[in-house]
Amino acid sequence: MHFDLIDLKLFLRVLESGNITAGAAQSHLSLASASARIRGLESSLGIPLLDRGRRGVTPTSAGKALAQHARLILQQVERMQVDLTDYAQGFKGQIRLLCNTSALSEYLPELLAEFLVSHPNIDINLEEHPSLRILHAVRHGTADIGIISDAVDASDLQTQPFRPDPLTLIAPLDHPLAHHDNLRFTQSLDYEFVGLGIASAMAIYLEEQALHAGRRLKIRVRAESYDGVMRMVVGGAGLGIVPQAAINRFQDSTRFKSLPLSDPWADRELLLCAPDFNALPSYAQALVKALSLPTALLDTSTSSPDN
């Protein structure tokens, strides 16, 4: 059996992207070179690793087994590099962290800045995705750590509390719904909204909730941040839905009405997730420790009657 780390990385990237062309591009290889490497793996093993179709490739049973071993091998190599950091000049640990919109905008900037200052040999590849896509990436080893909403099923992964993240509807002070103290999401769907960018994890999440209710959100305009949503709501452009944490830090929060949503999916918690926290490289375990919910907040969260 003959293969190298480039072959293993290429194979995993092909599986992640679903086609050899994209996997080759991500590996900085020509399509011909990447195809030859995949064929070489199959020839060396004597079995097909990919089922090739018009819409791309999918792993055979042997391909799935190889992918599992490849991830373990690459993780072990990365651990070896970390252990030899003192001897390998210039090596820097890389952590791929995927998170949803709330985590990215409300919680991570200060936490990650503090961590990076105290860990100068670590870089973090941070990306925003919906929780379901994060789960897929973590399960398949294409992300080290994820931050997801507890609304998705992560029972096959290990999880730890990150932060409570209840969602709140906000309305202009003169809006017809402003006299309510709280309301259900469906009560707001007859009115126009200020939304986030169409590709943001939060926008996708709210669209899904509306579809589950058999409705569609009426998006009048989209903003690029929660601050932008709140400023437009203050100006009367429509309703918005933002994390309570965003409202807490917004200086003009008295200029709109905050209406807690009574839907169970809106009273959510964000979770850290990984296949096995103890199997992460030591520097990734250090990041998990830095991001985990502080004990004082954890005690408050678990003792709250609302949870």
Salt bridges, closest charged atoms under 4 A:
ASP4 OD1 - ARG37 NH1 3.32
ASP7 OD1 - ARG37 NH1 2.59
GLU16 OE2 - ARG96 NH1 3.58
GLU42 OE1 - ARG52 NH2 3.18
GLU106 OE1 - ARG249 NE 2.68
ASP123 OD1 - LYS92 NZ 3.03
GLU127 OE1 - ARG96 NH2 2.88
GLU127 OE1 - HIS129 NE2 2.89
ASP156 OD2 - ARG139 NE 2.78
ASP165 OD2 - ARG268 NH2 2.75
ASP190 OD1 - ARG215 NH2 2.61
GLU192 OE1 - ARG220 NE 3.94
GLU207 OE1 - ARG216 NE 3.90
GLU207 OE2 - ARG222 NH2 3.76
ASP227 OD1 - ARG249 NH1 2.78
ASP252 OD2 - ARG255 NH1 3.66
